[in-house]
Amino acid sequence: MRHRQVVLRRNEPSRRSTNSSLTVRSVRYGECQKNHAAGIGGHAVDGCREFMASGQEGTSSELICAACGCHRNFHRREVETEVLCPCSSAPSNGR
């Protein structure tokens, strides 16, 4: 099971441009990076490979991983950003 969060934002058009662009961000949380041996001066991770929410969206348990029990902030965050620009202008012929 993958937990994805998608944020859609419409950028305000700048003064020089008449077209607005749409930015699509896809956020994925990868492996857990919590150091369980930090208290004794070592380094040991639990091996959790991907964040899986333990509760429904909108609840506090949504931020806890069902596999390892850690908070989502301990998992590596991967953000993919894509900017979509509507091409409504006619192509120029070099004239």
Protein Blocks (a to p, Z undefined) as FASTA:
>chain_A
ZZdddddddddddfkbcbdcdddddddddddfbdfklmnopacdehiabdcdfbdehiak
lmpcfklopafklpccddddddddddfbccdehZZ
